[in-house]
Amino acid sequence: MDDRRGFTLLLAYEVLSGAVDAEDRSERWTVASCLGETLVRESTAAWPETGESHGKFTAPMEAYSWERSIRPAAHPDAREVHVTVTWSAGGREERVSLAGVAVR
């Protein structure tokens, strides 16, 4: 195999590998966003107590964990809900944060 063909194959492999990594990362961000949105919706469906909580999602989403903070808002009939979903990918921690408001 000549050097040009070897270089072209290596470049094609790197491009394909990068595309697969990007697709995997995008899928994980999408899953984390959906999980976080579900927690925000559950937390804002009724009048929540203020405080902090955390946990892990159940199988098959056990690779994801969550933190939730519910705080008083500027208006007395509102509460701020903040949710962060975290997971590990490629040896580093990734996270997505969402927020919502619960009203009386």
C-alpha positions in Angstrom: 0.0 0.0 0.0 1.4 3.4 -0.9 1.8 6.2 1.6 -1.1 8.3 0.1 -3.5 5.4 0.4 -2.4 4.7 4.0 -2.8 8.4 4.9 -6.3 8.5 3.3 -7.4 5.4 5.2 -6.1 6.8 8.4 -7.8 10.1 7.8 -11.1 8.3 6.9 -10.9 6.3 10.1 -10.3 9.4 12.2 -13.2 11.2 10.7 -15.5 8.2 11.1 -14.3 7.7 14.7 -15.0 11.4 15.5 -18.4 11.1 14.0 -19.3 8.1 16.1 -18.0 9.8 19.2 -20.0 12.9 18.5 -23.2 10.8 17.9 -22.6 9.0 21.2 -22.1 12.3 23.1 -25.2 13.7 21.5 -27.2 10.7 22.5 -26.0 10.9 26.1 -26.9 14.7 26.2 -30.3 14.0 24.8 -31.0 11.2 27.4 -29.8 13.4 30.2 -31.9 16.3 29.1 -35.0 14.1 28.9 -34.3 12.7 32.3 -33.8 16.1 33.8 -36.9 17.5 32.1 -39.0 14.7 33.7 -37.6 15.6 37.1 -38.4 19.3 36.6 -42.0 18.5 35.4 -42.6 16.2 38.4 -41.2 18.8 40.8 -43.4 21.6 39.3 -46.6 19.6 39.0 -47.5 20.3 42.7 -46.3 22.7 45.3 -42.8 21.3 46.3 -41.1 21.7 49.6 -37.8 23.6 49.5 -34.6 21.7 49.9 -31.9 19.7 48.2 -32.0 16.1 47.1 -30.0 13.8 44.9 -30.0 10.2 43.6 -29.3 7.9 40.7 -31.8 6.9 38.0 -33.0 3.3 38.0 -32.1 0.8 35.3 -31.6 1.1 32.4 -30.5 4.7 33.2 -28.3 3.9 36.2 -25.3 5.6 34.5 -27.0 8.9 35.2 -27.4 10.6 38.6 -29.3 13.8 39.5 -29.3 16.7 42.0 -32.4 18.8 42.6 -32.6 22.1 44.5 -35.9 23.7 45.3 -35.7 27.3 46.5 -38.1 30.1 47.3 -38.6 32.4 44.3 -39.0 36.2 44.3 -42.8 35.8 44.4 -44.1 34.1 47.5 -46.4 31.9 45.4 -43.5 30.5 43.3 -40.6 28.1 43.9 -37.5 27.7 41.7 -36.6 24.2 40.7 -33.1 23.4 39.6 -32.1 20.0 38.3 -28.6 18.8 37.2 -28.1 15.4 35.6 -24.5 14.0 35.5 -22.8 11.1 33.9 -19.3 9.9 33.0 -18.1 9.7 29.4 -14.6 9.2 28.2 -13.1 9.5 31.7 -14.7 12.9 32.4 -17.9 14.0 34.1 -20.6 15.6 31.9 -23.6 17.5 33.1 -26.7 19.2 31.9 -28.7 21.6 34.1 -32.4 22.5 33.7 -34.7 24.8 35.7 -38.4 25.4 36.1 -40.9 27.3 38.4 -43.6 25.8 40.5 -46.6 28.1 41.3 -49.4 27.8 43.8 
